[in-house]
Amino acid sequence: MSLPSSGTFQWPPRPEMSPDLLSVVFEKVGALGVLCAAQAMCPAWRRVSLQPQLWRSIDMRNPWQPWDLMDSDEFNLERMARNAIDRANGNLVEISFEYVATDDLIKYISER
């Protein structure tokens, strides 16, 4: 794809994905993928990422090396875990995580 003469690039129109199908995709991507990237793609994706049913089962195990995210302010795993727990809105059934299992986080989960 070449740049127009103005020098600006525009993505071609993309077909809209149904919220139900997008939820299935987000389940496959996992909590970290949704929190780190997918929710920021567009307003429609953000709306789907906030649906509590998407957060009934949360897997916060890091698919990358733990040191990739551990010391990053942008990717604070404990803050991300709390965000995911809040999104479950009391419907959390299962949670898996590593490297973020602090006493405070366990207490936070039990209070929800």
N, C-alpha and C positions, 0 to 999 in steps of 0.2 A: 504494500500500500504506500503510495507516495504522498508527500505533504502537499497540501494545496499551496497556491502561490502566496497566501498570507502567512505561511509558515506555521500554522496551527494544525494540530491533529485532532480529528474527531473519530471516535470509535463508531463503527457501523451500528445501526440499531440492533438490539438483542431481543429475542423473544422473551416474554415474561414467563417465569416458571410458577406453577401453582404453589401456594403455601404448603399444601400437603406433600407435594413432591420435594420441595425445598427442605421441609422438616426431615424427610428421609435422608436427603443428602447431608444435612447437618448432623444427623445421628452418626453417619459413617465418618464424617470429618472429625467428630469428637469435640469435647468441651474446649480444649485448648485451641483447636483450629477455629472454632466459632468465636471464642473470646479474643484471639489474637488477630484474626483477619476477616472472617466471613461477615461478621456483623457490621463491618465498616464499608462494605461494598456499595450499598445503596439503601435508601429508606425502606424498601420492601424487604430486603434481607434482614435489616435491623428489626423490623416488626416481627418477623418470624423468629428471630433469635431471642426475643423476649417472651415467647410463649412458654408458660410454666410446664406444659407436658413434655417439652423438649428436654427439661432438666430433671426429670424424675430419676434418671440414672446418670450419674456424673462420673466420668473417668478422667481424673486429673493426673494420671501417670504420664510422665514426660516421655514422648516418643523420641525426643532428641536427647543428647547427652545432658545430664543435669546441670553441668556448669554453663551450658548455653543460656539458660534462663535464670539460674539461681541469683546472680548478682545484678540483674538488670532492673532498673527502676521501671522501665516500660512494661516488663513482664514479671511483675512480682507475683509469684505463684500463690502465696497465701491470700493476697488481695483478690486474685482471680478466683480462687476457690470460694471465698466469701461471696463474691459476685455471683458465681454459679449457684451457690446455695440459696441466695436471696431470690434468684430467678425461679427457683423451684417453687417458691411461694407456699411452703408448707407441704408440698407433694413429694419431697425427696424420699425415695425408696432405697437407693443404693448409691454409695460413693466409694471410689477407689482413688487413692493418691499416694505419692511417695515424696519424700524430701520436704513436705510442708506440714507434717503431722505434729503440730505444736499442741500443748495443753489448751491454749486459748482457742485454737481452731476446733478442737474436739468439743469444747464447751459451747462454742458458737453453733456447731451443728446440733448439739443436744437441745439447745434452746429454740431451735426452729421447728 
